[in-house]
Amino acid sequence: MREFGIKHNRYANWRVALVGEIVIRLLALSCSRGMLSYSERAN
C-alpha cells in the first residue's frame, strides 16, 4: 500500500510540474507578444 502511495504521489507531482510548465510558457508567450505590440505602438 505504501508503494502505491509513493507512485501516486510521484504521478501527481509530475502532473503539477507539467501544468506549471504549460502555464509559465503561456505567460511568457503572452508577455513577449505584449512587449512586441507595445514597442510597435511606441514607434
C-alpha distance matrix in Angstrom:
0.0 3.8 5.4 5.2 6.4 8.9 10.1 10.6 12.4 14.4 15.5 16.5 18.5 20.1 21.2 22.6 24.4 25.9 27.1 28.6 30.4 31.9 33.1 34.6 36.4 37.7 39.0 40.6 42.2 43.6 44.8 46.6 48.1 49.3 50.9 52.7 54.1 55.1 56.9 58.7 59.8 61.0 63.2
3.8 0.0 3.8 5.4 5.1 6.5 8.8 9.9 10.6 12.5 14.4 15.3 16.6 18.5 20.1 21.1 22.6 24.5 25.9 26.9 28.7 30.6 31.6 32.8 34.8 36.4 37.4 38.8 40.7 42.1 43.1 44.9 46.6 47.7 49.1 51.0 52.5 53.4 55.1 57.1 58.2 59.2 61.5
5.4 3.8 0.0 3.8 5.4 5.2 6.3 8.6 9.9 10.7 12.4 14.3 15.4 16.7 18.6 20.1 21.1 22.7 24.6 25.7 27.1 28.9 30.4 31.5 33.1 34.9 36.2 37.4 39.1 40.8 41.9 43.4 45.2 46.5 47.8 49.5 51.2 52.2 53.8 55.6 57.0 58.1 60.1
5.2 5.4 3.8 0.0 3.8 5.4 5.1 6.0 8.4 9.8 10.5 12.2 14.1 15.3 16.5 18.3 19.9 21.0 22.6 24.2 25.7 27.1 28.6 30.1 31.6 33.1 34.6 36.0 37.5 39.1 40.4 42.0 43.5 44.8 46.4 48.0 49.5 50.6 52.4 54.1 55.3 56.6 58.7
6.4 5.1 5.4 3.8 0.0 3.8 5.5 5.1 6.0 8.5 9.8 10.4 12.1 14.1 15.3 16.4 18.2 19.9 21.1 22.2 24.2 25.8 26.8 28.3 30.2 31.6 32.7 34.3 36.0 37.4 38.5 40.4 41.9 43.0 44.6 46.4 47.8 48.7 50.6 52.4 53.5 54.7 56.9
8.9 6.5 5.2 5.4 3.8 0.0 3.8 5.5 5.0 6.1 8.6 9.8 10.5 12.2 14.3 15.3 16.3 18.3 20.0 20.8 22.4 24.4 25.7 26.7 28.5 30.3 31.3 32.6 34.5 36.1 37.0 38.6 40.5 41.6 42.9 44.8 46.4 47.3 48.9 50.9 52.2 53.1 55.3
10.1 8.8 6.3 5.1 5.5 3.8 0.0 3.8 5.4 5.1 6.2 8.6 9.9 10.5 12.4 14.3 15.3 16.5 18.5 19.9 21.0 22.7 24.4 25.7 27.0 28.8 30.3 31.5 33.0 34.8 36.0 37.4 39.0 40.5 41.9 43.5 45.1 46.3 47.9 49.6 51.0 52.2 54.1
10.6 9.9 8.6 6.0 5.1 5.5 3.8 0.0 3.8 5.5 5.1 6.2 8.6 9.8 10.6 12.4 14.2 15.3 16.6 18.3 20.0 21.3 22.6 24.3 25.9 27.2 28.6 30.2 31.7 33.1 34.5 36.2 37.6 38.8 40.5 42.2 43.6 44.7 46.6 48.2 49.4 50.7 52.8
12.4 10.6 9.9 8.4 6.0 5.0 5.4 3.8 0.0 3.8 5.4 5.1 6.2 8.6 9.9 10.5 12.2 14.2 15.4 16.3 18.3 20.1 21.0 22.3 24.3 25.8 26.8 28.4 30.2 31.6 32.6 34.4 36.1 37.1 38.6 40.5 42.0 42.8 44.7 46.5 47.7 48.7 51.0
14.4 12.5 10.7 9.8 8.5 6.1 5.1 5.5 3.8 0.0 3.8 5.4 5.1 6.2 8.7 9.9 10.4 12.2 14.3 15.1 16.4 18.5 19.9 20.9 22.5 24.4 25.6 26.7 28.5 30.2 31.2 32.7 34.5 35.8 37.1 38.8 40.6 41.5 43.1 45.0 46.4 47.4 49.4
15.5 14.4 12.4 10.5 9.8 8.6 6.2 5.1 5.4 3.8 0.0 3.8 5.4 5.0 6.3 8.7 9.8 10.5 12.4 14.1 15.3 16.7 18.4 19.9 21.2 22.7 24.4 25.7 27.0 28.7 30.2 31.6 33.1 34.5 36.1 37.6 39.1 40.4 42.1 43.6 45.0 46.4 48.3
16.5 15.3 14.3 12.2 10.4 9.8 8.6 6.2 5.1 5.4 3.8 0.0 3.8 5.4 5.1 6.2 8.6 9.9 10.7 12.2 14.2 15.5 16.5 18.3 20.1 21.2 22.5 24.3 25.8 27.1 28.4 30.2 31.6 32.8 34.5 36.2 37.5 38.6 40.5 42.2 43.3 44.6 46.8
18.5 16.6 15.4 14.1 12.1 10.5 9.9 8.6 6.2 5.1 5.4 3.8 0.0 3.8 5.4 5.1 6.1 8.5 9.9 10.4 12.2 14.3 15.2 16.3 18.3 19.9 20.9 22.2 24.2 25.6 26.6 28.3 30.1 31.2 32.5 34.4 36.0 36.9 38.6 40.5 41.7 42.7 44.9
20.1 18.5 16.7 15.3 14.1 12.2 10.5 9.8 8.6 6.2 5.0 5.4 3.8 0.0 3.8 5.5 5.1 6.1 8.7 9.8 10.5 12.4 14.3 15.3 16.5 18.4 19.9 21.0 22.5 24.4 25.6 26.9 28.6 30.1 31.4 32.9 34.6 35.8 37.4 39.0 40.5 41.7 43.6
21.2 20.1 18.6 16.5 15.3 14.3 12.4 10.6 9.9 8.7 6.3 5.1 5.4 3.8 0.0 3.8 5.4 5.1 6.2 8.5 9.8 10.7 12.3 14.2 15.4 16.6 18.3 19.9 21.1 22.6 24.2 25.8 27.0 28.4 30.2 31.7 33.0 34.3 36.2 37.6 38.9 40.4 42.4
22.6 21.1 20.1 18.3 16.4 15.3 14.3 12.4 10.5 9.9 8.7 6.2 5.1 5.5 3.8 0.0 3.8 5.4 5.2 6.0 8.6 10.0 10.5 12.1 14.2 15.3 16.3 18.2 19.9 21.0 22.2 24.2 25.7 26.6 28.3 30.2 31.5 32.4 34.4 36.1 37.2 38.4 40.6
24.4 22.6 21.1 19.9 18.2 16.3 15.3 14.2 12.2 10.4 9.8 8.6 6.1 5.1 5.4 3.8 0.0 3.8 5.5 5.0 6.1 8.7 9.9 10.4 12.2 14.2 15.2 16.3 18.2 19.9 20.8 22.3 24.2 25.4 26.7 28.5 30.2 31.1 32.7 34.6 35.9 36.9 39.0
25.9 24.5 22.7 21.0 19.9 18.3 16.5 15.3 14.2 12.2 10.5 9.9 8.5 6.1 5.1 5.4 3.8 0.0 3.8 5.4 5.1 6.3 8.7 9.9 10.7 12.4 14.3 15.4 16.5 18.4 19.9 21.1 22.6 24.2 25.7 27.1 28.7 30.1 31.6 33.1 34.7 36.0 37.8
27.1 25.9 24.6 22.6 21.1 20.0 18.5 16.6 15.4 14.3 12.4 10.7 9.9 8.7 6.2 5.2 5.5 3.8 0.0 3.8 5.4 5.1 6.2 8.6 9.9 10.6 12.3 14.2 15.3 16.5 18.2 20.0 21.1 22.3 24.2 25.8 27.0 28.2 30.2 31.7 32.8 34.3 36.4
28.6 26.9 25.7 24.2 22.2 20.8 19.9 18.3 16.3 15.1 14.1 12.2 10.4 9.8 8.5 6.0 5.0 5.4 3.8 0.0 3.8 5.5 5.1 6.1 8.6 9.9 10.5 12.2 14.1 15.3 16.3 18.2 19.9 20.8 22.3 24.3 25.7 26.5 28.4 30.2 31.4 32.5 34.7
30.4 28.7 27.1 25.7 24.2 22.4 21.0 20.0 18.3 16.4 15.3 14.2 12.2 10.5 9.8 8.6 6.1 5.1 5.4 3.8 0.0 3.8 5.5 5.1 6.1 8.6 9.9 10.5 12.1 14.2 15.2 16.4 18.2 19.7 20.9 22.5 24.3 25.4 26.8 28.6 30.1 31.2 33.1
31.9 30.6 28.9 27.1 25.8 24.4 22.7 21.3 20.1 18.5 16.7 15.5 14.3 12.4 10.7 10.0 8.7 6.3 5.1 5.5 3.8 0.0 3.8 5.5 5.1 6.1 8.6 9.9 10.5 12.2 14.1 15.3 16.4 18.1 19.9 21.1 22.5 24.0 25.7 27.0 28.5 30.0 31.8
33.1 31.6 30.4 28.6 26.8 25.7 24.4 22.6 21.0 19.9 18.4 16.5 15.2 14.3 12.3 10.5 9.9 8.7 6.2 5.1 5.5 3.8 0.0 3.8 5.5 5.1 6.1 8.6 9.8 10.5 12.1 14.2 15.3 16.2 18.2 19.9 21.0 22.1 24.2 25.7 26.8 28.2 30.4
34.6 32.8 31.5 30.1 28.3 26.7 25.7 24.3 22.3 20.9 19.9 18.3 16.3 15.3 14.2 12.1 10.4 9.9 8.6 6.1 5.1 5.5 3.8 0.0 3.8 5.5 5.1 6.1 8.5 9.9 10.4 12.1 14.1 15.1 16.3 18.3 19.9 20.7 22.3 24.3 25.5 26.5 28.7
36.4 34.8 33.1 31.6 30.2 28.5 27.0 25.9 24.3 22.5 21.2 20.1 18.3 16.5 15.4 14.2 12.2 10.7 9.9 8.6 6.1 5.1 5.5 3.8 0.0 3.8 5.4 5.1 6.0 8.6 9.7 10.5 12.1 14.0 15.2 16.4 18.3 19.7 21.0 22.6 24.3 25.5 27.2
37.7 36.4 34.9 33.1 31.6 30.3 28.8 27.2 25.8 24.4 22.7 21.2 19.9 18.4 16.6 15.3 14.2 12.4 10.6 9.9 8.6 6.1 5.1 5.5 3.8 0.0 3.8 5.5 5.0 6.1 8.5 9.9 10.5 12.1 14.1 15.3 16.4 18.0 19.9 21.1 22.4 24.1 26.0
39.0 37.4 36.2 34.6 32.7 31.3 30.3 28.6 26.8 25.6 24.4 22.5 20.9 19.9 18.3 16.3 15.2 14.3 12.3 10.5 9.9 8.6 6.1 5.1 5.4 3.8 0.0 3.8 5.4 5.2 6.0 8.5 9.8 10.3 12.1 14.2 15.3 16.1 18.2 19.9 20.9 22.1 24.4
40.6 38.8 37.4 36.0 34.3 32.6 31.5 30.2 28.4 26.7 25.7 24.3 22.2 21.0 19.9 18.2 16.3 15.4 14.2 12.2 10.5 9.9 8.6 6.1 5.1 5.5 3.8 0.0 3.8 5.5 5.1 6.1 8.5 9.7 10.5 12.3 14.2 15.1 16.4 18.4 19.9 20.8 22.7
42.2 40.7 39.1 37.5 36.0 34.5 33.0 31.7 30.2 28.5 27.0 25.8 24.2 22.5 21.1 19.9 18.2 16.5 15.3 14.1 12.1 10.5 9.8 8.5 6.0 5.0 5.4 3.8 0.0 3.8 5.4 5.2 6.1 8.5 9.9 10.6 12.4 14.1 15.4 16.6 18.4 19.9 21.5
43.6 42.1 40.8 39.1 37.4 36.1 34.8 33.1 31.6 30.2 28.7 27.1 25.6 24.4 22.6 21.0 19.9 18.4 16.5 15.3 14.2 12.2 10.5 9.9 8.6 6.1 5.2 5.5 3.8 0.0 3.8 5.5 5.0 6.0 8.6 9.8 10.5 12.0 14.2 15.3 16.4 18.1 20.1
44.8 43.1 41.9 40.4 38.5 37.0 36.0 34.5 32.6 31.2 30.2 28.4 26.6 25.6 24.2 22.2 20.8 19.9 18.2 16.3 15.2 14.1 12.1 10.4 9.7 8.5 6.0 5.1 5.4 3.8 0.0 3.8 5.4 5.0 6.2 8.6 9.9 10.3 12.2 14.2 15.2 16.2 18.5
46.6 44.9 43.4 42.0 40.4 38.6 37.4 36.2 34.4 32.7 31.6 30.2 28.3 26.9 25.8 24.2 22.3 21.1 20.0 18.2 16.4 15.3 14.2 12.1 10.5 9.9 8.5 6.1 5.2 5.5 3.8 0.0 3.8 5.4 5.1 6.2 8.7 9.7 10.6 12.4 14.3 15.2 16.8
48.1 46.6 45.2 43.5 41.9 40.5 39.0 37.6 36.1 34.5 33.1 31.6 30.1 28.6 27.0 25.7 24.2 22.6 21.1 19.9 18.2 16.4 15.3 14.1 12.1 10.5 9.8 8.5 6.1 5.0 5.4 3.8 0.0 3.8 5.4 5.1 6.2 8.5 9.9 10.6 12.4 14.2 15.6
49.3 47.7 46.5 44.8 43.0 41.6 40.5 38.8 37.1 35.8 34.5 32.8 31.2 30.1 28.4 26.6 25.4 24.2 22.3 20.8 19.7 18.1 16.2 15.1 14.0 12.1 10.3 9.7 8.5 6.0 5.0 5.4 3.8 0.0 3.8 5.4 5.2 6.0 8.6 9.9 10.6 12.2 14.4
50.9 49.1 47.8 46.4 44.6 42.9 41.9 40.5 38.6 37.1 36.1 34.5 32.5 31.4 30.2 28.3 26.7 25.7 24.2 22.3 20.9 19.9 18.2 16.3 15.2 14.1 12.1 10.5 9.9 8.6 6.2 5.1 5.4 3.8 0.0 3.8 5.5 5.0 6.1 8.6 9.8 10.3 12.4
52.7 51.0 49.5 48.0 46.4 44.8 43.5 42.2 40.5 38.8 37.6 36.2 34.4 32.9 31.7 30.2 28.5 27.1 25.8 24.3 22.5 21.1 19.9 18.3 16.4 15.3 14.2 12.3 10.6 9.8 8.6 6.2 5.1 5.4 3.8 0.0 3.8 5.4 5.2 6.2 8.7 9.9 10.9
54.1 52.5 51.2 49.5 47.8 46.4 45.1 43.6 42.0 40.6 39.1 37.5 36.0 34.6 33.0 31.5 30.2 28.7 27.0 25.7 24.3 22.5 21.0 19.9 18.3 16.4 15.3 14.2 12.4 10.5 9.9 8.7 6.2 5.2 5.5 3.8 0.0 3.8 5.5 5.1 6.2 8.6 10.1
55.1 53.4 52.2 50.6 48.7 47.3 46.3 44.7 42.8 41.5 40.4 38.6 36.9 35.8 34.3 32.4 31.1 30.1 28.2 26.5 25.4 24.0 22.1 20.7 19.7 18.0 16.1 15.1 14.1 12.0 10.3 9.7 8.5 6.0 5.0 5.4 3.8 0.0 3.8 5.4 5.1 6.2 8.8
56.9 55.1 53.8 52.4 50.6 48.9 47.9 46.6 44.7 43.1 42.1 40.5 38.6 37.4 36.2 34.4 32.7 31.6 30.2 28.4 26.8 25.7 24.2 22.3 21.0 19.9 18.2 16.4 15.4 14.2 12.2 10.6 9.9 8.6 6.1 5.2 5.5 3.8 0.0 3.8 5.4 5.0 6.4
58.7 57.1 55.6 54.1 52.4 50.9 49.6 48.2 46.5 45.0 43.6 42.2 40.5 39.0 37.6 36.1 34.6 33.1 31.7 30.2 28.6 27.0 25.7 24.3 22.6 21.1 19.9 18.4 16.6 15.3 14.2 12.4 10.6 9.9 8.6 6.2 5.1 5.4 3.8 0.0 3.8 5.5 5.3
59.8 58.2 57.0 55.3 53.5 52.2 51.0 49.4 47.7 46.4 45.0 43.3 41.7 40.5 38.9 37.2 35.9 34.7 32.8 31.4 30.1 28.5 26.8 25.5 24.3 22.4 20.9 19.9 18.4 16.4 15.2 14.3 12.4 10.6 9.8 8.7 6.2 5.1 5.4 3.8 0.0 3.8 5.4
61.0 59.2 58.1 56.6 54.7 53.1 52.2 50.7 48.7 47.4 46.4 44.6 42.7 41.7 40.4 38.4 36.9 36.0 34.3 32.5 31.2 30.0 28.2 26.5 25.5 24.1 22.1 20.8 19.9 18.1 16.2 15.2 14.2 12.2 10.3 9.9 8.6 6.2 5.0 5.5 3.8 0.0 3.8
63.2 61.5 60.1 58.7 56.9 55.3 54.1 52.8 51.0 49.4 48.3 46.8 44.9 43.6 42.4 40.6 39.0 37.8 36.4 34.7 33.1 31.8 30.4 28.7 27.2 26.0 24.4 22.7 21.5 20.1 18.5 16.8 15.6 14.4 12.4 10.9 10.1 8.8 6.4 5.3 5.4 3.8 0.0
